[in-house]
């Protein structure tokens, strides 16, 4: 089966083209958001029950709440993932939500009962709720890709993160108000209601057939071993799990120290103020989710992870500065607020990006277990930092929050540097060229809304000429962005090679400048040398940009140099661009560009000692016909069997 046919089999055509037209996604999305409210509404009420504002250990109390809630994610992560792969995922999520609703109805009783066991045991109710949250998480993440199209994963994850943050912000405001104005039990009952509503929304979903019929794989210990081997054998998955460890650990540190920072460094000892500051973190995550939704597939997830780590490190450094700063507390409060928002923005970028990469790369039958192993590793880091802060009774731990933040910022900045170094080491192209290529890809996919239809049929090695119709001055950028494994140089008019900015890029990708009159022997020799060196060349046989109402006869240059260099010819068809008589203005217009590649054409069998002009003309017409046929064919172009 061809690559395209496999891709088509993995992407059912009956899925809605828009996320807001997808009933199942909307129900899962809403259920996640409302359920997320339940994870935060009770936090301030519990702190009030513990008289945290009057305690010198508010950092420890917040850390212990996080520690106990997240402990099941560590202990049960792989087993929760196994359940997500073996059981119906929707039913599993509904069951966990209803059990959490019952626990929250009895939360006050549980807190009072376990408080008699000791200072650590009083947090066991968070452990009980966390057990079922840990089972819910991999089931939701593993179910999502079966509900939507593959090219919607970035937006879907960003929308989920954004809604989760909106829910958190609403929950923080409601929770802070209820903690200030009502008894803690009111918060627990409201919390229980959110879980019930979330379960009802999931019950209303229509489970897709491929989710019901999915391959269940092995069971028991063999299933966990299978997932472990998969992770071990895939370096990329290991790196993604390490990113998750860093993000969750740093997030736990920031959230644990936030009450003490607001109370002591910013001199605002108030539950509403603390909840409002935590809501800023949520606002940053929401903003980051909106940015990812705007960019969609234009920004590569692995690039987003590297820059997000750098951004998180810089933001935590700024938060550290606000703690040690000699400025007035009110000034530091606003500096710290900006830093927390930035942590949220870049945190959203990292979280959504690594979720997308795992969902794209891990087979469906293993996806739940891999997410479970990710939970295991990330929660190990989270529990390590919160345990170090919360379990030992450190003297004056609240006075050390600035140093804790400083150590965290150093860790994240070091991770960002390592991420960039790995990206440079494994980049396809040299450093400078790789930067230009990535920027061009982002620019084309975002501004020109470029999509490649089908696979790229350009061979990874050997001389090749990519020939395409010429619709706009942006066509070379579109072909470069659509050819991920080769650097395409182009035959370009020599005046373009001398442009201040574009000329540098033209020289970097080794374009061949020629005179427009078509009588340039030096340019032809340069093109021959380029191909004989095993490189790729892009040519527009029509010779210039073609107006929508005209048809031009192809020139013979591409065919001639292919015959002399034994280069393959790959036809490509460009559509969706908006014609503009101005060469420069086309770069600033929005387009809906599409590029489609055809089967490679081998002209070696046409070689004779002396090719006459008539033969060249016929071959050029045949190549041009192959280009235009791509525009008429609605089916994807498979790699030749």
N, C-alpha and C positions, 0 to 999 in steps of 0.2 A: 504493500500500500504506500502511496506517495506521501510526502510530508504534508502536502496540502490536504489530502483526503483524511489523514489522521487528524489534522487540525479541525477540519469540518466535522469529523465524527465527535470530537471533544467539545464542540460548540454548537448546541442545538439551535436550529434556525427559528424555532417557535418562541424563543425568549424575546421579551419586549426590547425594542431598540433603546428606550429611555428608562432610566431608573425610576422616575416618577410614574411610569406606566406599568411598573412591575408590582403587582399586588403582593406577591410573596416577600419581595425585598422590603416594601414599605411596612408590612406587618412585622417582619423581623427587626427592621430599623427602629420602629416605634417601641416594640417590646424591649429592645436593648436600652433605649433611652429612658423609658419609665422605670425599668428595673435598676438602671444605674442610679436613679434618684434614691432608691432604697439603700444603696451602699453608703450614702453620705448623710441622710436626714438625721440619723440618731447620734452622729458623732459629738455634736455640741451638747446634746442632752446627757450623754454619758460623762463628758467632762464636768458638767454641772453637778451630776450625781456624786462625782468624786471630789467636788470642791477644788477643781484644778487651779482656778485663778488665785486661790489663797495658798497654793502649794509651791514650794521652791523647786519642784520636780515636774513641771508641766511638760517639759521636753521628753522626759522619761515616760510619762503617762501616754502621750501621743504616740511615741515610738512603740510602746507595748501594745496599744490597740492595733497599730499597723502590723506588728510582728505576729500577733496571734491570728489575725484575720488572714494573713498571707501564708502562714505556716502550712496549711493544707495544700496550697498550690505547689509547695516544694515536696511534701511527703507523698501526695497523691497525684502529682502531675502526670507521670507516665500511665498510671492506672485510669485516671480520668480520660486521657487520650485514647486508651484502649476501649473504654466504654463508648466513646464518641465514634470509634470505628466499627464496633460490633453491634451497637444498639441503634434504634431509630433516633436520630439526633433531635428532632423536634420534640418527641415524647420525653426524651431525657431532660431537655431544658425545662419543659413544663413541670415535670416532677420536682426538679431542684427548686424551682420558683415557689411552688406550693409548700414545700417543706420549710423553706426560708420564711414564708409568710406565717406559718405556725410558730416557728421559733421567735419571730419578732413580737407576736401577740403575747408571748410568755417571757419576753426579754427582761422585764423588771424582776420577775421571780427568779430567773436564772442568775442575774447579777447579784441579787441579795443572797441567794443560796451559795454561790461559789465564792463570794467575798469572805465567808466564814472559813474557807480553806486556806487563805493566805493572800498576800499582796500580789503574787503572780497568778494564782488560781482565779482571782476575780475577773481575769480577762478571758476565761475559758468560753463564755458565751460567744465571743468574737470568733473563737476557733470553730465552734459548731456551725455558725453561719458561713464561715469561710470554706468549710468542707464542701458544701453544696454550690458555693460560688465557683470553687475550683473545678467541679464537674461541668458546670454551665459553660465556662470559658472556651475550652477546646471544641466543644460541640458547636457553639455559635460560629467560631472562626472556620471550622471545617465545613459547615453547612453553607456558608455564604457563597463560595465559588460555584456551587451547583444551582444557585438561584439566578445568576446573572451571567452576562457575557464576559469573556476574558478581558476585553479591552475596557471594561467598566470597573475593574478591581480597584484601581487607584481612587477613583471618585467614590466608590461604595465604601471603602475603608475610611476615606477622609470624612465622608458624610457621617459615618458611624461614630468616628472620633469626635466630630463636631457636635453631634447630638448628645453624645455621652457627656461632653463638657457643659453644654447648655443645661442638661439635667443636673450635673454636679453643682453648677452655679445656682440654679433654682433651689436645689436641695440645701446648699449652704445657707442661702438667705432664709429659707423656711426653717431650717434647723436652728440657725442662730436666733431667729425670732421666737420660735417655740421654746428654746432653752431659756430665753430671757423672760418670757411671759407665762409659760405654762409648766405643768409638771412633766417630768421626763417620759411618763407613760404615754402621753399624748403623741410624742414623737415616734414612739415604738408602734403605736396603732396606725399612724399615717404611713410609716415605713412598711408595715405588713400589707396595707392596701395597695401600695405600688407593685409589690410582687404578684398579688392576685391579678391586677389589671394586665401586667406583662404576660402572665400565663394565659389569660383569655385571648390576647392578641395572637400569641403563637398557636393557640388552638384553632384560630380562624384561618391559618395558612393552608394552602393546598400543596401538599408535598409533591415535588416533581418526580416523574417516573424514574429518572436516572439516579435520584437519591434513594428511592425504594429498592432499585435493582442493582445498586452498586456492589462491587465485589467486597466481601467482608474480610477476606484474608485469613491468616492463621489466628489461633486463639491462645489465651493464657500466656505463660512465660515465653513461648516461642514467638508470639506476636510482639512482645516487648523487645526480645532479642533481635527480631527482624528490623524494627525501627531503629534500634541502637546501631546495627550494622550499617543501615542506610545513612545515618548521620555521620558515622565514622568515615565512610567512604566518600563523603561529599564535603569538600573543604568549604564551599560556599555556605552550606547550611551551618557548619560549625561557626563560621564568622558571623552569621546572622544571629545565632544564639548568644555569642559574646556581646553583640550590640545590645540585645535584649537585657542581658545581665547588667551592663553599664547603665542603661536608661532607667531600669527599675530601681537599681541601687541608688542612683543619684536622686531620682524622684522621691524615694523614701527619705533620704537625708533632708532634702529641702522641706518636705512636708513635716517631718519630725521637729525640725528646729524652728519652723515658722511661728508657732505660738510664743516661744520665748523671744524671738526676734521682735515680734510686734509688741509684746508686753514690755520688754526691757530696753532694747536698742531704740525702738520708736516711741516708747513711753505711752502706749495705748492699751491699758489693761481692761479689755472689754471683749466679751464673746462675739458680739456683732462685728467688732473691728477685726478680730482674728478670722472669723468666717469670711468677711469681706476681702481680706488679704488673700486667703486661700482661693476665693472666687476669682481673683486676678490671675492666678495660675490657670484656672479653668478658662478665663477669657483669652489667655495666650494660646492655649490648646485649640480653642475655637477659631481664633484668627489663623493659626497654622493650618487647621483643617480647611478653612475657606480658601487659603492660598493654594493648597494642594488640589482642591476642587477646581479652581480656576485654571491651573496648569494642566490638570488631567494627565494624559500620557506623555506630555511634552518633556517632562523632567524625569530622567531615568532614576529609578528607585535607589540604585547603588550610589549615584552621585548625590542624591538627596540625603542619604545616610551620612556620608563624609562631611558635607557642609553642615548638617544638623548637629553632629557631634561638636564641630568647631563652634557653632553658635551657642550650644548649651554651655560649653566651657567658658566662653566669653561672658555669658549672662550670669553664671554662678560667680564668676570673678567680680562682676559689678555688684552683685548682692553682697559678697564678702566685703567689698569696699564700703557699702552703706552701713555695715555693722561697725567697722572700725573708723569710719569717717568722723573728723572733728566738726562737721557741719551740725546745724541744729537738727533736733530729732524730727521735726516736720519735714525738713529738706531730705533727710535720709529716708524717711518714709516713702516719699515720692520716687527717690532713686531706686530704693528696694522694690517698689511696686513695678517700675519699668523693667527691672531685672527679672522679676518673677514672671511678668508677661512674656518676656523674651524666652525664658526657660520653657514656658508652655508652647510658644510658637515652634521652636526648634524641636522640642520633645514630640510634638504632633508629627512633624516631618519624619523623624526617625522611627516612631512607632508604626505609623501607617506604611512606611516604605518597607520595613522588614516584614510586616504582615503580608504585604502584597508579594514580595519575593518568595516567601514560603508557600503562599497559596498558588503561585504560578509554577514553581519548580517541583514541589513535592507531589507525588501521585495521590489521587483521592483516597485510595485504600490505606495509605499511610499517614494522611494529613493530620488526623486527630491525634495520633500517637506522637508525631513530630511536634505538634503544638504542645502536647503534654510534656515532652522532654524539654521544650523551650521554657514552659512554666517552671519545671523542676530547676533548671539552671538559673533562670532569672530570679526566681524566688529565693534560691540559695544566696544569691548576692544581696537581695533585699533583706532577708532574715539576718544575714551576717551583720549588716550595718545597723539595722534597727535593734538587733540583739545586743550588739556592743554598746549602743546608746541606752537601751531600756532595761536590760536585765541586771547588770552590775549597778549597785547604788553609788555611782560616781559622786564624789563631793563637788557641789557647785557645777554640775554639768551644764546648767543654763548659762553660766558665764563663759563657757568654752565654745559656744555655737559658732562664733566667728572663725575659730581655728578649724572646726569641723568642716565648715563651708570652704575654707582655703584648701584643705586637703582634697576635698571633692573636686574643686575646680582644676587642681593640678592633675588628678586622675583623668578627668574627661578631656582636658587639653592634650594630654599624652596619647589618649586613645584616638583623638582626631588626627594627630600627626601620624600615628601608625596606620590609620585608615587611608590617608592620602598616599603614604609610601607604598602601601600594597596596591592601590589603584595605579600608581605610576609604574610599579614593577610589572604588573600583568596587563598593562595597556596594549592595545593592538598597534598603536603608532607611536613614534617618538613624542617626547613630552610636549613640545610646543605645538606640533601638528595635532596631537590628541586633544589639546585644549581648544584649538580652533574647530576641530571636527565636532566635539561635544557641543560647543556653543552654536555651531551651525545647525546641528540636529535639533537642539532645543528651540532655536529661533524658527525653524521650518515647521516643527510640529505644533508649536504654540501659536505663532502669528499667522503662518500660512495654513494652519490646520492640516498639515500633511498626513496622509495615510498611504502606506504601501499595500496594495491589493495583491494578495498572493505572496509567494516567496521571492527572494532575490536570487535570480539564476546566474548571477555573475560568478564565474569560477574564482576560487580563492588564490589560485596561482596561475602563472603563465600569461602570455600576451593576450589581451582582450580589448575589443572596441565596443563600447556601449553607444548605440545609435538611437536617437529619439526624435520625435517631432518637436518643433520649437514654437512654444506658445507665448513665452514671456521671458524677460531678462532674468527672472529668478530660477529658470529651469536648471542651470548647472547646480545651484544650491540644493534643489529638490533631489536631483539624481545622486549627489554626494551623500545627502542625509539618508537616502534609501538603500545605500550600498554599504553595509556595516563592516565588511571584511576586506575591502580594497580602498585604496586612495585613487580617486578618479582625477586624472589631469584632463584638461580640455584643450581642444584647438580653439583659441580665442583670437579676436582681433587685437593686433599688437598695441593699440592705444589703451586698451583696458589694463594691460600689464604694467603701465606706468602710472596708474591711479594711486593716490597717497595711501589709502587703507586697503581697498580691494586688491590693489596690485601686489601687496605683500602676501596676501592669502593666495593669489594666483601663482606667485613664484614658489610658495611653500608646497603646494600640491603639484608642482612641476608641470604647469600648463604649457602648451606649445603655442607661442604667439605667431600669427601669420598675417600677411597683408590681405585686405579685403578683396583685392582685384582677382584673386585666385591664381596669380602667377608668382608664386613665392617658392622657389626651389629650396632655399635655406629652411623655410618652415616645414616643407615636406621631408627633408632629410632629418630634421629634428624629431618629427613625429615617428619616422622609421627607427631612429635610435631609441626613442622612448619605448617602443613596443619590443624591439629586439632585446632590450634589457629586462623583458618580462613584466612590464608595467601595464597599467590599465589606462585607456584613453577614452574620453567622451567626445562624440562628434554629433553635430546636428546636420544631417545631410541636406536639409533645405537651405542651409547657408545663412539664414537670417530669421528673425521673428516673423511668423506668418500671421497676417490679419485673419479674423474669423471668416471673412467672406472671400478668401482667395485660396488657391491651391498652387504650390510651387513644385516644379520638377526637381528631384534630388540630384545633387552633384555626385561625381564619381569618386571623390577623394577617399572616403571611408573604405569603399570596396577595393580601390587600388592599393592602399597601404596594407589592407588585410591580406591581399594576395601576395604581396612582397614580404610579409613578415610571418605568414602562417598564423595570424591571430584569429581567434574566434570572434564572431560578431554577435552581440546580445541586443536584440531589439527591446525598446522600452517605449511605453506610451504615457504621455503626461496629459492630464485633464484637470478641470476644476479651477484653472487660473483665470484671472480677469485680464483681458487684453488692455494694454495701456501704451499709447504711442511714446510715452516718456520712459526711457530706460530706468531712470532713478526712482520715479514715482511708484513703479511696480513693487519696489522693496518695502514700501510703507502701506500698501493696500492689503486688506484682508482677502484671503483666497480660501478655497476649499480644495486644496491640491491633492491629486491622486496620482500615484505612479504604479505602473504595472509592467513587469518584465516578462519577456517571452523566452521560448527555447533558444539556446545558442545555435548559431548558424556557422557551419564549417565550410569555408569556400575553397579548401585545399584541393578538392576534386575538380574544381574549375580551372586550375592553373595550367597554362600553356606558356611556351617560351615567349610568345608575343601576343599580348591581349589587345585586341583592337577596340576602338571607341564604341562600336556598336555592342560588343559583348559586355563591356563595362556598363554601358547604359542599361542593358537588360538586367544585369546583376543588381545594379543600384535600384531599379524599379522593383525587383523582387524583394529586396531588403525593405524598401519603403512600404511595400504592400504588407509585409509582415508587421511593420510598426502599426499601420492603420488598422489591421485586423484585430490587434489587441484592444483597440478602442471600440470595436464592434462586438467583441466577445464578452458576455456577461459573466462567464464562469472564471474562476481563478485559474491561474496558469501553473500547472504542476511541473516539477522537475522531470525531465525526460526519463522514462523507465529504462 
